[in-house]
Amino acid sequence: MGSKKEIVIFKGSRDGLTIFCDDKADWNIIMQDLYIRLQGKEGAFFAGASVVLDIGQRILSPEEVSSIWHVFQENKLTINSIKRQDKSSVRSNFNRYNKEKPLTCYMGNPVSYLPTLVVTKNIRSGQDITFDGNVIIYGDVKPGSKITATGFILVLGNLIGTVHAGAEGDEDAWVAALRLQPGQLRIAGYITRAPDEKPQEPEIARINQGSVVVTEWKNSNINLDITGGVN
């Protein structure tokens, strides 16, 4: 008989810790396995480590992102970014999704009909991205970098640079990140900056009654499905 396949794999390197999650396994089972292992010897060994979470081809809901966030916090780990591997992101760091395939919620309601640029690397100081549509970053937006989009901006990592969503005046645009700490954040014509305190949850910024309001992402009801054809 073959050995049982691990659904969670820890891989340490000089840059920190990468945790690979089996994208075919049930998320609740993954969370249970991860929690048990972090409470044991592996958790003690990696305490304080910076973590990249590799979710394969899985698509996480805000609630699932929040659940993994809390498990890491409880076990003194810092989640830096979420890495997603799919056929499109493996081929290229920059992928534009077909305009005929809108991003959708899992319930089938459209999130945005704009094309979407998916970037699978960190955006470093001095780098600017401007895109007519939505931008999703699987990585960090570093200080001194800038992202401008006519649609929404989603950062599955640390957002510390400058971002401008709804750049052509769309007040329904939004900005979300695992750690929302931008030097400057603009949505349409409204501007704000990161609060002094560090975020305790993945957060989303949206316009509400004439100002930018930041709330916990898990309460946003936005479940993104970004699979689909690539031009």
C-alpha positions in Angstrom: 0.0 0.0 0.0 1.2 3.5 -0.8 1.7 6.2 1.8 -1.1 8.6 2.5 -0.8 11.8 0.5 -0.2 14.9 2.5 -2.8 17.6 1.9 -0.6 20.3 3.6 3.2 20.5 2.9 5.6 22.8 4.7 8.7 24.0 2.8 11.2 26.3 4.4 13.8 28.4 2.6 16.0 31.4 3.3 13.1 33.6 2.2 10.7 32.1 4.8 8.1 29.4 4.7 5.8 28.3 1.9 2.8 26.2 2.8 1.3 24.1 -0.1 -2.4 23.2 0.2 -3.9 20.4 -1.9 -6.4 22.1 -4.1 -8.5 19.0 -4.4 -9.0 18.5 -0.6 -11.9 19.9 1.4 -11.0 23.3 2.9 -12.2 22.4 6.4 -10.0 19.3 6.4 -7.0 21.4 5.3 -7.7 23.9 8.0 -8.0 21.1 10.6 -4.7 19.5 9.5 -2.9 22.8 9.3 -4.1 23.8 12.8 -3.0 20.4 14.4 0.4 20.6 12.8 1.0 24.2 13.8 0.1 23.3 17.4 2.9 20.7 17.3 6.6 20.6 16.5 6.3 22.2 13.1 4.5 25.2 14.6 7.2 25.6 17.3 10.0 25.4 14.7 8.4 27.9 12.3 7.1 30.4 14.9 7.6 33.9 13.7 8.2 32.9 10.1 6.9 34.8 7.1 4.5 32.6 5.1 3.5 32.3 1.5 0.4 30.2 1.1 0.3 28.3 -2.2 -3.3 27.3 -2.9 -2.8 25.6 -6.3 -5.9 26.2 -8.5 -8.2 26.7 -5.6 -10.3 29.9 -5.3 -10.7 31.2 -1.8 -13.8 33.1 -0.5 -13.3 36.0 1.9 -14.4 33.7 4.8 -11.7 31.2 3.9 -9.0 33.9 3.6 -10.1 35.1 7.1 -10.0 31.6 8.5 -6.4 31.0 7.4 -5.4 34.5 8.6 -6.6 33.7 12.1 -4.9 30.3 12.2 -1.6 31.9 11.3 -2.0 34.8 13.8 -2.8 32.3 16.6 0.3 30.4 15.8 2.6 33.5 15.5 3.0 33.3 11.7 2.9 36.2 9.3 1.0 35.7 6.1 2.8 37.6 3.4 0.9 36.6 0.3 -1.3 34.0 -1.3 0.0 32.3 -4.5 -2.4 30.7 -6.9 -1.2 28.5 -9.8 -3.4 28.1 -12.8 -2.7 27.5 -16.5 -2.9 31.2 -17.3 -0.7 32.5 -14.5 2.0 29.9 -15.1 2.3 31.0 -18.7 2.8 34.6 -18.0 3.1 37.1 -15.2 0.6 39.4 -17.0 -2.7 38.0 -18.3 -5.7 39.8 -19.6 -8.9 37.9 -19.2 -11.5 37.8 -22.0 -14.0 40.7 -21.9 -16.8 38.3 -22.8 -16.2 36.4 -19.5 -17.0 38.7 -16.6 -15.6 38.0 -13.1 -18.4 36.5 -11.1 -19.5 35.7 -7.6 -19.9 32.0 -6.8 -23.7 32.7 -6.8 -23.5 33.7 -10.4 -23.9 37.5 -9.9 -21.4 39.5 -11.9 -18.7 41.4 -10.0 -17.3 43.2 -13.0 -17.6 43.1 -16.8 -14.2 44.8 -17.2 -11.1 42.9 -18.4 -8.8 41.9 -15.7 -5.0 42.0 -15.4 -3.6 39.3 -13.2 0.0 39.8 -12.0 1.7 36.9 -10.2 4.7 38.7 -8.7 5.6 41.5 -6.3 5.4 45.1 -7.5 8.5 46.8 -6.4 9.5 50.4 -5.7 9.6 52.4 -9.0 7.2 50.1 -10.8 3.9 51.4 -12.0 1.0 49.5 -13.5 -1.9 51.3 -15.3 -4.7 49.2 -16.7 -8.1 49.9 -18.2 -10.0 47.3 -16.1 -9.4 45.4 -12.9 -6.1 44.5 -11.4 -5.4 41.4 -9.2 -1.9 41.0 -7.7 -0.8 37.7 -6.3 2.0 39.2 -4.3 3.0 42.5 -2.5 2.7 46.1 -3.6 5.8 47.6 -2.2 6.4 51.2 -1.0 7.2 53.4 -3.9 5.1 51.4 -6.4 1.8 52.5 -7.9 -1.2 50.6 -9.3 -3.9 52.5 -11.3 -7.0 50.8 -12.6 -10.4 51.9 -13.9 -12.0 49.0 -12.1 -11.2 47.3 -8.8 -7.8 46.4 -7.3 -7.3 43.2 -5.3 -3.9 42.5 -3.6 -3.4 39.0 -2.2 -0.4 40.2 -0.2 0.7 43.4 1.5 -0.5 46.7 0.0 1.9 49.4 1.1 2.4 51.4 -2.2 0.0 53.8 -3.9 -3.3 52.6 -5.5 -6.0 54.3 -7.5 -9.1 52.3 -8.3 -12.0 53.6 -10.4 -9.5 56.0 -12.0 -12.0 57.3 -14.6 -14.6 58.1 -11.9 -16.2 54.8 -11.1 -17.4 55.2 -7.5 -18.4 51.5 -7.3 -14.8 50.4 -7.6 -13.0 49.1 -4.5 -9.6 48.1 -3.2 -8.9 45.0 -1.1 -5.8 43.4 0.4 -4.6 40.9 2.9 -2.8 43.8 4.6 -4.3 47.2 3.6 -1.6 49.7 4.5 -1.2 52.0 1.4 0.8 55.1 1.4 -2.1 56.6 -0.5 -5.4 55.0 -1.6 -7.8 56.6 -4.1 -11.1 55.5 -5.4 -12.5 57.7 -8.1 -12.0 61.2 -6.8 -11.7 60.2 -3.1 -8.4 60.0 -1.3 -7.3 58.4 2.0 -4.3 56.8 3.6 -3.6 53.8 5.8 -4.5 54.2 9.5 -1.7 54.1 12.0 -2.7 50.8 13.5 -1.9 47.6 11.7 -4.9 45.7 10.1 -6.1 42.7 12.1 -8.0 41.2 9.1 -8.0 41.3 5.3 -9.8 44.5 4.5 -11.7 46.2 1.7 -12.0 50.0 1.0 -15.1 51.3 -0.7 -16.9 54.6 -1.1 -19.8 55.1 1.3 -21.7 58.3 1.7 -19.0 60.5 0.1 -16.0 59.0 1.9 -13.7 56.0 1.7 -14.7 53.4 4.3 -12.5 50.4 5.2 -14.2 47.2 6.5 -13.3 43.6 7.0 -13.2 41.8 3.7 -15.1 38.7 5.1 -18.2 40.9 5.3 -17.9 42.1 1.7 -19.9 39.3 0.1 -17.3 39.2 -2.8 -16.2 35.7 -3.8 -14.0 36.1 -6.9 -13.8 33.4 -9.6 -11.1 34.5 -11.9 -10.8 31.4 -14.0 -11.7 31.6 -17.7 -10.2 32.2 -21.1 -7.2 34.3 -21.7 -6.6 36.5 -24.8 
